């Protein structure tokens, strides 16, 4: 939500959440993959 709705960079998201940059990137990637799977299931 921070990245897409509040238009923060990944670096800013990591700072807000107090996570290392790599962890923030991993969480973003995992969340996007889960969302894609949900959307794919609902469309098909």
PyMOL Python script that loads the backbone (N, CA, C, O; Angstrom):
from pymol import cmd

cmd.read_pdbstr("""\
ATOM      1  N   UNK A   1       0.821  -1.186   0.000  1.00  0.00           N
ATOM      2  CA  UNK A   1       0.000   0.000   0.000  1.00  0.00           C
ATOM      3  C   UNK A   1       0.870   1.257   0.000  1.00  0.00           C
ATOM      4  O   UNK A   1       0.565   2.234  -0.684  1.00  0.00           O
ATOM      5  N   UNK A   2       1.950   1.222   0.769  1.00  0.00           N
ATOM      6  CA  UNK A   2       2.808   2.404   0.832  1.00  0.00           C
ATOM      7  C   UNK A   2       3.396   2.733  -0.529  1.00  0.00           C
ATOM      8  O   UNK A   2       3.473   3.901  -0.908  1.00  0.00           O
ATOM      9  N   UNK A   3       3.809   1.718  -1.259  1.00  0.00           N
ATOM     10  CA  UNK A   3       4.454   1.949  -2.553  1.00  0.00           C
ATOM     11  C   UNK A   3       3.455   2.439  -3.593  1.00  0.00           C
ATOM     12  O   UNK A   3       3.731   3.401  -4.309  1.00  0.00           O
ATOM     13  N   UNK A   4       2.320   1.799  -3.682  1.00  0.00           N
ATOM     14  CA  UNK A   4       1.400   2.092  -4.779  1.00  0.00           C
ATOM     15  C   UNK A   4       0.364   3.160  -4.456  1.00  0.00           C
ATOM     16  O   UNK A   4       0.014   3.944  -5.339  1.00  0.00           O
ATOM     17  N   UNK A   5      -0.134   3.222  -3.240  1.00  0.00           N
ATOM     18  CA  UNK A   5      -1.144   4.218  -2.906  1.00  0.00           C
ATOM     19  C   UNK A   5      -0.539   5.515  -2.375  1.00  0.00           C
ATOM     20  O   UNK A   5      -1.079   6.597  -2.608  1.00  0.00           O
ATOM     21  N   UNK A   6       0.582   5.406  -1.662  1.00  0.00           N
ATOM     22  CA  UNK A   6       1.235   6.603  -1.125  1.00  0.00           C
ATOM     23  C   UNK A   6       2.406   7.040  -1.992  1.00  0.00           C
ATOM     24  O   UNK A   6       3.061   8.040  -1.700  1.00  0.00           O
ATOM     25  N   UNK A   7       2.670   6.293  -3.055  1.00  0.00           N
ATOM     26  CA  UNK A   7       3.696   6.623  -4.040  1.00  0.00           C
ATOM     27  C   UNK A   7       5.087   6.788  -3.413  1.00  0.00           C
ATOM     28  O   UNK A   7       5.828   7.707  -3.761  1.00  0.00           O
ATOM     29  N   UNK A   8       5.432   5.880  -2.481  1.00  0.00           N
ATOM     30  CA  UNK A   8       6.757   5.893  -1.872  1.00  0.00           C
ATOM     31  C   UNK A   8       7.700   4.993  -2.670  1.00  0.00           C
ATOM     32  O   UNK A   8       7.265   4.041  -3.319  1.00  0.00           O
ATOM     33  N   UNK A   9       8.983   5.304  -2.614  1.00  0.00           N
ATOM     34  CA  UNK A   9       9.963   4.418  -3.236  1.00  0.00           C
ATOM     35  C   UNK A   9      10.170   3.213  -2.320  1.00  0.00           C
ATOM     36  O   UNK A   9       9.742   3.215  -1.165  1.00  0.00           O
ATOM     37  N   UNK A  10      10.828   2.191  -2.849  1.00  0.00           N
ATOM     38  CA  UNK A  10      11.097   1.015  -2.032  1.00  0.00           C
ATOM     39  C   UNK A  10      12.008   1.386  -0.860  1.00  0.00           C
ATOM     40  O   UNK A  10      11.844   0.866   0.243  1.00  0.00           O
ATOM     41  N   UNK A  11      12.957   2.274  -1.095  1.00  0.00           N
ATOM     42  CA  UNK A  11      13.825   2.745  -0.005  1.00  0.00           C
ATOM     43  C   UNK A  11      13.013   3.426   1.094  1.00  0.00           C
ATOM     44  O   UNK A  11      13.257   3.196   2.278  1.00  0.00           O
ATOM     45  N   UNK A  12      12.059   4.253   0.713  1.00  0.00           N
ATOM     46  CA  UNK A  12      11.218   4.948   1.697  1.00  0.00           C
ATOM     47  C   UNK A  12      10.335   3.966   2.449  1.00  0.00           C
ATOM     48  O   UNK A  12      10.144   4.108   3.657  1.00  0.00           O
ATOM     49  N   UNK A  13       9.793   2.974   1.753  1.00  0.00           N
ATOM     50  CA  UNK A  13       8.971   1.948   2.393  1.00  0.00           C
ATOM     51  C   UNK A  13       9.803   1.209   3.436  1.00  0.00           C
ATOM     52  O   UNK A  13       9.339   0.978   4.552  1.00  0.00           O
ATOM     53  N   UNK A  14      11.025   0.838   3.077  1.00  0.00           N
ATOM     54  CA  UNK A  14      11.909   0.131   4.007  1.00  0.00           C
ATOM     55  C   UNK A  14      12.182   0.989   5.244  1.00  0.00           C
ATOM     56  O   UNK A  14      12.204   0.470   6.360  1.00  0.00           O
ATOM     57  N   UNK A  15      12.389   2.278   5.060  1.00  0.00           N
ATOM     58  CA  UNK A  15      12.646   3.164   6.197  1.00  0.00           C
ATOM     59  C   UNK A  15      11.420   3.287   7.098  1.00  0.00           C
ATOM     60  O   UNK A  15      11.537   3.247   8.323  1.00  0.00           O
ATOM     61  N   UNK A  16      10.244   3.435   6.488  1.00  0.00           N
ATOM     62  CA  UNK A  16       9.010   3.572   7.275  1.00  0.00           C
ATOM     63  C   UNK A  16       8.765   2.314   8.105  1.00  0.00           C
ATOM     64  O   UNK A  16       8.406   2.400   9.280  1.00  0.00           O
ATOM     65  N   UNK A  17       8.960   1.143   7.489  1.00  0.00           N
ATOM     66  CA  UNK A  17       8.704  -0.122   8.177  1.00  0.00           C
ATOM     67  C   UNK A  17       9.876  -0.575   9.045  1.00  0.00           C
ATOM     68  O   UNK A  17       9.771  -1.548   9.792  1.00  0.00           O
ATOM     69  N   UNK A  18      11.003   0.150   8.936  1.00  0.00           N
ATOM     70  CA  UNK A  18      12.225  -0.197   9.676  1.00  0.00           C
ATOM     71  C   UNK A  18      12.702  -1.604   9.340  1.00  0.00           C
ATOM     72  O   UNK A  18      13.090  -2.374  10.218  1.00  0.00           O
ATOM     73  N   UNK A  19      12.663  -1.922   8.039  1.00  0.00           N
ATOM     74  CA  UNK A  19      13.171  -3.185   7.508  1.00  0.00           C
ATOM     75  C   UNK A  19      14.387  -2.889   6.646  1.00  0.00           C
ATOM     76  O   UNK A  19      14.507  -1.799   6.087  1.00  0.00           O
ATOM     77  N   UNK A  20      15.300  -3.872   6.536  1.00  0.00           N
ATOM     78  CA  UNK A  20      16.375  -3.716   5.552  1.00  0.00           C
ATOM     79  C   UNK A  20      15.775  -3.645   4.144  1.00  0.00           C
ATOM     80  O   UNK A  20      14.687  -4.167   3.904  1.00  0.00           O
ATOM     81  N   UNK A  21      16.473  -3.009   3.231  1.00  0.00           N
ATOM     82  CA  UNK A  21      15.977  -2.840   1.866  1.00  0.00           C
ATOM     83  C   UNK A  21      15.645  -4.184   1.219  1.00  0.00           C
ATOM     84  O   UNK A  21      14.604  -4.316   0.574  1.00  0.00           O
ATOM     85  N   UNK A  22      16.508  -5.171   1.383  1.00  0.00           N
ATOM     86  CA  UNK A  22      16.277  -6.488   0.788  1.00  0.00           C
ATOM     87  C   UNK A  22      15.009  -7.138   1.309  1.00  0.00           C
ATOM     88  O   UNK A  22      14.293  -7.793   0.551  1.00  0.00           O
ATOM     89  N   UNK A  23      14.724  -6.968   2.585  1.00  0.00           N
ATOM     90  CA  UNK A  23      13.510  -7.536   3.183  1.00  0.00           C
ATOM     91  C   UNK A  23      12.271  -6.854   2.606  1.00  0.00           C
ATOM     92  O   UNK A  23      11.286  -7.522   2.289  1.00  0.00           O
ATOM     93  N   UNK A  24      12.314  -5.542   2.471  1.00  0.00           N
ATOM     94  CA  UNK A  24      11.183  -4.809   1.899  1.00  0.00           C
ATOM     95  C   UNK A  24      10.926  -5.256   0.461  1.00  0.00           C
ATOM     96  O   UNK A  24       9.775  -5.421   0.058  1.00  0.00           O
ATOM     97  N   UNK A  25      11.992  -5.450  -0.312  1.00  0.00           N
ATOM     98  CA  UNK A  25      11.838  -5.920  -1.692  1.00  0.00           C
ATOM     99  C   UNK A  25      11.242  -7.318  -1.737  1.00  0.00           C
ATOM    100  O   UNK A  25      10.389  -7.611  -2.574  1.00  0.00           O
ATOM    101  N   UNK A  26      11.695  -8.176  -0.833  1.00  0.00           N
ATOM    102  CA  UNK A  26      11.182  -9.546  -0.784  1.00  0.00           C
ATOM    103  C   UNK A  26       9.700  -9.549  -0.449  1.00  0.00           C
ATOM    104  O   UNK A  26       8.915 -10.234  -1.104  1.00  0.00           O
ATOM    105  N   UNK A  27       9.311  -8.786   0.570  1.00  0.00           N
ATOM    106  CA  UNK A  27       7.897  -8.725   0.946  1.00  0.00           C
ATOM    107  C   UNK A  27       7.038  -8.163  -0.180  1.00  0.00           C
ATOM    108  O   UNK A  27       5.930  -8.646  -0.413  1.00  0.00           O
ATOM    109  N   UNK A  28       7.533  -7.156  -0.875  1.00  0.00           N
ATOM    110  CA  UNK A  28       6.798  -6.583  -1.998  1.00  0.00           C
ATOM    111  C   UNK A  28       6.606  -7.623  -3.089  1.00  0.00           C
ATOM    112  O   UNK A  28       5.509  -7.774  -3.627  1.00  0.00           O
ATOM    113  N   UNK A  29       7.678  -8.340  -3.414  1.00  0.00           N
ATOM    114  CA  UNK A  29       7.610  -9.355  -4.457  1.00  0.00           C
ATOM    115  C   UNK A  29       6.648 -10.485  -4.076  1.00  0.00           C
ATOM    116  O   UNK A  29       5.845 -10.916  -4.904  1.00  0.00           O
ATOM    117  N   UNK A  30       6.722 -10.964  -2.837  1.00  0.00           N
ATOM    118  CA  UNK A  30       5.825 -12.034  -2.379  1.00  0.00           C
ATOM    119  C   UNK A  30       4.365 -11.578  -2.416  1.00  0.00           C
ATOM    120  O   UNK A  30       3.481 -12.331  -2.824  1.00  0.00           O
ATOM    121  N   UNK A  31       4.127 -10.344  -1.988  1.00  0.00           N
ATOM    122  CA  UNK A  31       2.764  -9.818  -2.002  1.00  0.00           C
ATOM    123  C   UNK A  31       2.215  -9.680  -3.415  1.00  0.00           C
ATOM    124  O   UNK A  31       1.050  -9.992  -3.662  1.00  0.00           O
ATOM    125  N   UNK A  32       3.047  -9.213  -4.342  1.00  0.00           N
ATOM    126  CA  UNK A  32       2.611  -9.072  -5.732  1.00  0.00           C
ATOM    127  C   UNK A  32       2.308 -10.443  -6.341  1.00  0.00           C
ATOM    128  O   UNK A  32       1.338 -10.588  -7.085  1.00  0.00           O
ATOM    129  N   UNK A  33       3.129 -11.443  -6.030  1.00  0.00           N
ATOM    130  CA  UNK A  33       2.882 -12.793  -6.545  1.00  0.00           C
ATOM    131  C   UNK A  33       1.584 -13.360  -6.001  1.00  0.00           C
ATOM    132  O   UNK A  33       0.829 -13.988  -6.745  1.00  0.00           O
ATOM    133  N   UNK A  34       1.304 -13.152  -4.714  1.00  0.00           N
ATOM    134  CA  UNK A  34       0.043 -13.623  -4.133  1.00  0.00           C
ATOM    135  C   UNK A  34      -1.149 -12.933  -4.802  1.00  0.00           C
ATOM    136  O   UNK A  34      -2.150 -13.577  -5.117  1.00  0.00           O
ATOM    137  N   UNK A  35      -1.036 -11.625  -5.015  1.00  0.00           N
ATOM    138  CA  UNK A  35      -2.113 -10.881  -5.656  1.00  0.00           C
ATOM    139  C   UNK A  35      -2.339 -11.372  -7.084  1.00  0.00           C
ATOM    140  O   UNK A  35      -3.482 -11.525  -7.516  1.00  0.00           O
ATOM    141  N   UNK A  36      -1.250 -11.619  -7.817  1.00  0.00           N
ATOM    142  CA  UNK A  36      -1.384 -12.131  -9.186  1.00  0.00           C
ATOM    143  C   UNK A  36      -2.112 -13.470  -9.197  1.00  0.00           C
ATOM    144  O   UNK A  36      -2.981 -13.701 -10.038  1.00  0.00           O
ATOM    145  N   UNK A  37      -1.754 -14.359  -8.255  1.00  0.00           N
ATOM    146  CA  UNK A  37      -2.403 -15.667  -8.182  1.00  0.00           C
ATOM    147  C   UNK A  37      -3.886 -15.544  -7.870  1.00  0.00           C
ATOM    148  O   UNK A  37      -4.706 -16.253  -8.453  1.00  0.00           O
ATOM    149  N   UNK A  38      -4.228 -14.655  -6.961  1.00  0.00           N
ATOM    150  CA  UNK A  38      -5.640 -14.437  -6.619  1.00  0.00           C
ATOM    151  C   UNK A  38      -6.395 -13.887  -7.825  1.00  0.00           C
ATOM    152  O   UNK A  38      -7.494 -14.346  -8.138  1.00  0.00           O
ATOM    153  N   UNK A  39      -5.804 -12.906  -8.498  1.00  0.00           N
ATOM    154  CA  UNK A  39      -6.461 -12.307  -9.657  1.00  0.00           C
ATOM    155  C   UNK A  39      -6.605 -13.329 -10.789  1.00  0.00           C
ATOM    156  O   UNK A  39      -7.629 -13.362 -11.471  1.00  0.00           O
ATOM    157  N   UNK A  40      -5.603 -14.142 -10.981  1.00  0.00           N
ATOM    158  CA  UNK A  40      -5.635 -15.161 -12.026  1.00  0.00           C
ATOM    159  C   UNK A  40      -6.759 -16.161 -11.751  1.00  0.00           C
ATOM    160  O   UNK A  40      -7.475 -16.562 -12.668  1.00  0.00           O
ATOM    161  N   UNK A  41      -6.912 -16.563 -10.479  1.00  0.00           N
ATOM    162  CA  UNK A  41      -7.954 -17.514 -10.098  1.00  0.00           C
ATOM    163  C   UNK A  41      -9.342 -16.930 -10.317  1.00  0.00           C
ATOM    164  O   UNK A  41     -10.238 -17.623 -10.799  1.00  0.00           O
ATOM    165  N   UNK A  42      -9.526 -15.660  -9.968  1.00  0.00           N
ATOM    166  CA  UNK A  42     -10.820 -15.015 -10.086  1.00  0.00           C
ATOM    167  C   UNK A  42     -11.209 -14.754 -11.534  1.00  0.00           C
ATOM    168  O   UNK A  42     -12.397 -14.765 -11.857  1.00  0.00           O
ATOM    169  N   UNK A  43     -10.247 -14.520 -12.409  1.00  0.00           N
ATOM    170  CA  UNK A  43     -10.528 -14.203 -13.810  1.00  0.00           C
ATOM    171  C   UNK A  43     -10.862 -15.460 -14.590  1.00  0.00           C
ATOM    172  O   UNK A  43     -11.746 -15.447 -15.446  1.00  0.00           O
ATOM    173  N   UNK A  44     -10.165 -16.539 -14.300  1.00  0.00           N
ATOM    174  CA  UNK A  44     -10.354 -17.773 -15.067  1.00  0.00           C
ATOM    175  C   UNK A  44     -11.514 -18.523 -14.578  1.00  0.00           C
ATOM    176  O   UNK A  44     -11.826 -19.591 -15.106  1.00  0.00           O
TER     177      UNK A  44
END
""", "prot")
cmd.dss("prot")
cmd.show_as("cartoon", "prot")
cmd.util.cbc("prot")
cmd.orient("prot")
